[in-house]
């Protein structure tokens, strides 16, 4: 059975978390997101050591209390250690084939793509969903790939039968257009977490705005 993605796919970047009272803040944030209706969350930490990633992951999983599907960015082995539901890999990370070997058949695996060749390759890879982007200019990733625009989302929809996640520069204003272009889910970072104390409120706004596409 194909993976059913929610319309909103928040990605929590560790770089947006405060350093003061981090553990308490993170636990409160995750519980608040679940209370706001978020059902899927990716945790992304590009710079932290593995013990820091695992410490955050333990807090996230405990605070989620079974209400969130949890995805680990980049590190399938840590996803297993943290008892997360799956992992997401990029083009410069471990290959989807190797990630699937680590995760096994029962975990969710996603892959990032940025152009036609990568999309075509992803169709044959052992992944449950494909991400396309950046759709719009974004400030949350250094050395970002070229913007693909709404046309890129439409092309991705034609090229893959897998669930499609759009990422990059997502806002309340443009998210509906991206779904209309063919995306199944909208991955949001800055528009939700830039003001982390307002993240649950902003997530709720996205859920409300996208519910007509359910």
Backbone torsions as a table, in degrees:
resi	resn	phi	psi	omega
1	UNK	NA	133.3	-177.9
2	UNK	-66.7	147.2	177.7
3	UNK	-64.8	132.8	176.1
4	UNK	-100.4	108.7	-178.7
5	UNK	-89.8	142.4	171.1
6	UNK	-70.9	160.8	-179.3
7	UNK	-66.1	-30.7	-179.9
8	UNK	-107.3	127.6	-179.6
9	UNK	-126.2	85.1	179.6
10	UNK	-70.1	140.9	174.7
11	UNK	-118.9	114.9	-179.6
12	UNK	-91.4	109.8	177.4
13	UNK	-88.4	128.5	-177.6
14	UNK	-59.9	-25.2	179.4
15	UNK	-66.8	-15.6	179.3
16	UNK	-93.4	-1.0	179.2
17	UNK	-86.0	143.6	177.6
18	UNK	-71.1	155.6	178.3
19	UNK	-86.4	-25.9	-179.2
20	UNK	-83.6	128.8	178.8
21	UNK	52.7	43.7	-174.0
22	UNK	-57.9	-48.1	-175.5
23	UNK	-62.6	-46.0	179.4
24	UNK	-63.5	-43.9	-180.0
25	UNK	-62.3	-45.3	-177.6
26	UNK	-62.9	-43.5	179.4
27	UNK	-62.1	-43.1	178.9
28	UNK	-64.5	-41.9	-178.9
29	UNK	-61.0	-47.6	-177.3
30	UNK	-64.8	-43.8	178.2
31	UNK	-61.9	-40.2	180.0
32	UNK	-66.0	-39.4	177.6
33	UNK	-62.6	-44.7	178.3
34	UNK	-62.0	-41.6	178.6
35	UNK	-64.2	-28.5	-179.4
36	UNK	-79.7	-9.2	178.4
37	UNK	109.2	1.6	175.6
38	UNK	-66.9	135.7	-178.9
39	UNK	-121.0	-10.4	-178.9
40	UNK	-139.4	134.2	-177.4
41	UNK	-144.4	134.0	171.9
42	UNK	-106.5	135.5	174.7
43	UNK	-104.0	126.6	-176.8
44	UNK	-125.1	123.7	176.7
45	UNK	-138.4	100.2	-175.1
46	UNK	-81.9	-19.7	-170.3
47	UNK	-116.9	-23.7	-172.6
48	UNK	-71.3	152.7	174.0
49	UNK	-70.3	162.1	-174.5
50	UNK	-61.3	-35.7	-179.3
51	UNK	-67.6	-33.3	176.0
52	UNK	-69.0	-41.6	178.4
53	UNK	-61.6	-44.9	-179.8
54	UNK	-67.4	-35.9	177.8
55	UNK	-64.4	-45.0	176.5
56	UNK	-61.9	-43.5	-177.5
57	UNK	-61.2	-37.6	178.8
58	UNK	-64.5	-41.7	178.0
59	UNK	-64.2	-44.2	-179.9
60	UNK	-60.1	-48.1	-177.3
61	UNK	-65.0	-40.4	179.6
62	UNK	-65.8	-44.4	-177.9
63	UNK	-69.9	-31.4	179.3
64	UNK	-67.6	-32.4	174.0
65	UNK	53.5	40.5	176.0
66	UNK	79.4	2.7	-176.5
67	UNK	-92.1	-12.9	-178.8
68	UNK	-119.9	140.1	165.8
69	UNK	-81.0	123.8	-170.7
70	UNK	-111.0	127.6	-179.0
71	UNK	-118.1	135.0	177.8
72	UNK	-100.5	126.6	177.7
73	UNK	-79.2	135.1	170.1
74	UNK	76.5	-29.5	-165.4
75	UNK	-121.3	81.8	-179.0
76	UNK	-61.8	-32.7	179.9
77	UNK	-68.0	-35.3	177.0
78	UNK	-73.3	-32.1	175.5
79	UNK	-58.6	-40.5	177.7
80	UNK	-67.3	-46.6	-178.5
81	UNK	-62.6	-32.6	-177.6
82	UNK	-87.8	-0.7	-176.5
83	UNK	58.2	38.0	173.1
84	UNK	-78.7	169.1	-176.3
85	UNK	-86.9	-11.4	-179.8
86	UNK	174.7	-170.9	-177.3
87	UNK	-142.4	162.0	177.0
88	UNK	-130.9	132.6	-178.9
89	UNK	-122.4	151.2	177.4
90	UNK	-101.9	-179.0	-178.5
91	UNK	-68.2	-23.4	-179.1
92	UNK	-104.6	10.6	178.7
93	UNK	-99.7	-168.3	173.3
94	UNK	-56.7	146.1	-176.6
95	UNK	-68.5	153.8	176.0
96	UNK	-56.9	-35.0	179.2
97	UNK	-63.8	-45.7	178.6
98	UNK	-68.5	-38.2	178.5
99	UNK	-62.4	-40.0	179.4
100	UNK	-66.2	-37.2	177.2
101	UNK	-61.2	-40.1	-179.9
102	UNK	-70.1	-46.0	-175.3
103	UNK	-74.1	-32.9	-172.7
104	UNK	84.2	178.9	-172.9
105	UNK	-77.8	-16.1	-171.6
106	UNK	-92.0	-3.4	-177.6
107	UNK	-103.3	156.7	177.3
108	UNK	-80.1	139.1	176.7
109	UNK	-136.3	127.1	175.9
110	UNK	-119.2	159.4	179.1
111	UNK	-137.1	142.6	176.3
112	UNK	-86.1	141.2	173.8
113	UNK	-134.9	157.5	-175.0
114	UNK	-135.9	-3.5	-178.3
115	UNK	-159.8	176.7	-175.6
116	UNK	-60.3	-45.3	-177.6
117	UNK	-60.9	-42.6	179.6
118	UNK	-68.2	-37.2	176.8
119	UNK	-63.7	-44.3	179.5
120	UNK	-63.5	-38.3	177.9
121	UNK	-66.9	-40.7	-177.5
122	UNK	-63.2	-29.5	-179.2
123	UNK	-60.3	-29.6	-178.6
124	UNK	-99.1	-0.9	-177.3
125	UNK	-88.4	159.0	-176.4
126	UNK	-81.3	58.6	-178.9
127	UNK	-116.9	154.5	-178.0
128	UNK	-93.0	-23.4	176.2
129	UNK	-151.9	161.5	-178.8
130	UNK	-123.8	134.1	174.5
131	UNK	-103.1	140.5	177.3
132	UNK	-123.4	137.1	178.2
133	UNK	167.1	-179.2	0.1
134	UNK	-73.1	135.4	178.8
135	UNK	-73.7	-43.4	177.4
136	UNK	-126.2	165.3	177.6
137	UNK	-55.6	140.7	-177.7
138	UNK	-137.2	149.2	179.2
139	UNK	-108.1	2.6	-174.3
140	UNK	-91.9	0.3	179.3
141	UNK	-139.2	123.3	177.4
142	UNK	-74.4	150.5	-179.2
143	UNK	53.4	45.6	-178.5
144	UNK	-66.0	150.6	176.4
145	UNK	-70.8	165.2	179.3
146	UNK	-58.6	144.0	178.8
147	UNK	-63.6	136.4	-179.1
148	UNK	-98.8	-22.1	178.1
149	UNK	70.1	-178.2	179.5
150	UNK	-65.9	-32.4	177.7
151	UNK	-63.4	-36.1	178.1
152	UNK	-66.2	-36.1	176.1
153	UNK	-65.9	-43.3	179.3
154	UNK	-63.0	-41.0	177.6
155	UNK	-64.4	-42.2	178.9
156	UNK	-60.1	-39.3	179.1
157	UNK	-62.4	-36.5	178.6
158	UNK	-71.9	-29.7	-172.6
159	UNK	-88.9	-17.9	-178.6
160	UNK	-133.5	141.5	174.2
161	UNK	-93.3	-5.0	-179.6
162	UNK	-76.8	157.0	173.7
163	UNK	-53.3	138.1	-171.6
164	UNK	-117.4	123.7	177.4
165	UNK	-107.4	128.8	176.3
166	UNK	-100.0	138.2	-177.1
167	UNK	-141.3	149.9	174.6
168	UNK	111.9	105.1	174.9
169	UNK	72.0	26.4	-177.1
170	UNK	-75.3	135.4	176.8
171	UNK	-135.2	170.1	175.3
172	UNK	-60.4	-32.3	-177.0
173	UNK	-73.2	-39.3	-174.8
174	UNK	-99.1	-13.3	-177.4
175	UNK	-56.8	-44.0	178.8
176	UNK	-59.9	-36.8	178.5
177	UNK	-63.3	-36.2	-178.1
178	UNK	-69.4	-39.7	175.7
179	UNK	-64.8	-40.8	178.4
180	UNK	-63.8	-29.9	179.4
181	UNK	-74.2	-13.2	175.0
182	UNK	130.6	-5.4	179.2
183	UNK	-71.7	146.8	175.0
184	UNK	-89.4	-25.8	-173.4
185	UNK	-149.5	151.5	-178.2
186	UNK	-114.1	117.8	177.2
187	UNK	-88.9	124.7	-174.3
188	UNK	-126.3	133.5	177.3
189	UNK	-118.8	-78.7	-172.6
190	UNK	-59.9	-43.5	-174.7
191	UNK	-63.3	-17.8	176.1
192	UNK	-103.7	-44.9	-167.6
193	UNK	-102.7	-3.0	-178.7
194	UNK	-59.1	-41.8	170.3
195	UNK	-106.2	87.8	-167.8
196	UNK	-61.4	-26.3	179.3
197	UNK	-74.3	-9.9	178.5
198	UNK	-111.1	10.4	-171.7
199	UNK	-59.5	-44.5	-178.1
200	UNK	-64.4	-39.2	177.8
201	UNK	-63.4	-45.4	-179.6
202	UNK	-66.6	-39.1	177.2
203	UNK	-61.3	-41.4	178.0
204	UNK	-60.6	-36.5	177.9
205	UNK	-64.1	-42.2	178.2
206	UNK	-64.2	-45.5	-179.6
207	UNK	-58.5	-43.2	179.1
208	UNK	-65.0	-42.8	-177.1
209	UNK	-67.8	-29.0	-174.5
210	UNK	-99.4	-2.9	-173.9
211	UNK	-65.5	-24.0	179.5
212	UNK	-70.3	-12.9	179.6
213	UNK	-94.8	1.8	-177.9
214	UNK	-65.8	NA	NA
